[in-house]
Amino acid sequence: MKVRDIMVSEVVVAHPDTSVNLVARLMAGRDISGIPVVEDDRVIGIVTELDLIVRNTRLEPPAFFAILDARIPLETPGQYRERLQHMLGTLVRDVMTEKVVTIGPDEELEALAELMVKRRVNPVPVVEGERLVGIVSRSDIIRMMARDLESTG
C-alpha cells in the first residue's frame, strides 16, 4: 500500500503570518495533530501539538558551566532568544518547526511508519516535487489498520 492510499488530500494549512491562536483553534476544532505552513504551495514549516504545548512549559534560563569564577554559557544568546520567541511568539513563523520531514505519495506505508517511529514525527506532509499534495498522521495509519482488521475478521 502507498502513502497516497491513506493520505488526506484536503490539507488545512497556515501561512507564516497566521496567528498562533487561530492555529490552535483549527487544530482543536478539526481534531488534527499538526498544520503545515506554506508559501506558494511549498512547505516551509509545520506547527504540531508539541510546538503549541511547549508554549505552556516553564522557561529555563540559559544553562552555563562554572569554572572557578568564570561562567561559560552552554548555548548562544541567539539560541536562547529563539527558545524565548518560540514560547512567546504570536505568529506561526515564531513557533513553527522549520526542518520539516516530508514523504512522497508513492512511498510505501512501511517507509512512512519507519519515518514516524525513527524520526518521531507526526503528522508528515506529503509532497510531490516541492508541492504539498496531502498529509498523513498516525491516526490515518490506525484507521487503515482498523479497516483491514474489519475486512479480514
Residue pairs with C-beta under 8 A, 6 or more apart in sequence:
1 108
1 109
1 144
2 105
2 106
2 107
2 108
2 109
3 103
3 104
3 105
3 106
3 107
3 108
3 109
3 111
3 112
3 126
3 134
3 136
4 105
4 106
4 126
4 134
5 109
5 144
6 109
6 136
6 140
6 141
6 143
6 144
7 105
7 126
7 133
7 134
7 135
7 136
7 140
8 134
8 135
8 136
8 140
9 133
9 134
11 36
11 125
11 132
11 134
11 135
12 26
12 30
12 32
12 35
13 35
13 36
13 37
13 38
13 132
14 22
14 23
14 26
14 35
14 36
14 37
14 38
14 47
14 92
15 37
15 38
15 39
15 92
16 37
16 39
16 44
16 45
16 91
16 92
16 93
16 96
17 91
17 92
17 93
18 37
18 91
18 92
19 90
19 91
19 92
20 47
20 52
20 55
20 89
20 90
20 91
20 92
20 94
20 95
21 90
23 35
23 47
23 52
23 92
24 52
26 32
26 35
27 33
27 34
27 35
27 47
27 49
27 52
32 123
32 137
33 48
33 49
33 122
33 123
33 137
33 138
33 139
34 46
34 47
34 48
34 49
34 122
34 123
34 135
34 137
35 46
35 47
36 43
36 45
36 46
36 100
36 125
36 132
36 135
37 43
37 44
37 45
37 46
37 47
37 92
37 93
37 96
38 44
38 132
41 130
41 131
41 132
42 130
42 131
42 132
43 100
43 102
43 125
43 127
43 130
43 132
44 96
44 98
44 100
45 92
45 93
45 96
45 97
45 98
45 100
46 96
46 97
46 100
46 123
46 125
47 92
47 95
47 96
47 97
48 97
48 122
48 123
51 86
51 95
51 96
51 97
52 95
54 86
54 87
54 95
55 86
55 87
55 88
55 95
57 87
59 83
59 84
59 87
62 73
62 74
62 75
62 77
62 80
63 73
63 74
63 75
64 71
64 72
64 73
64 74
65 71
65 72
65 74
66 72
85 94
86 94
86 95
88 94
89 95
100 125
101 115
101 119
101 121
101 124
102 124
102 125
102 126
102 127
103 111
103 112
103 115
103 124
103 125
103 126
103 127
103 136
104 126
104 127
104 128
105 126
105 128
105 133
105 134
109 141
109 144
112 124
112 136
112 141
113 141
115 121
115 124
116 122
116 124
116 138
116 141
122 137
122 138
123 135
123 136
123 137
123 138
124 135
124 136
124 137
125 132
125 134
125 135
126 132
126 133
126 134
126 135
126 136
127 133
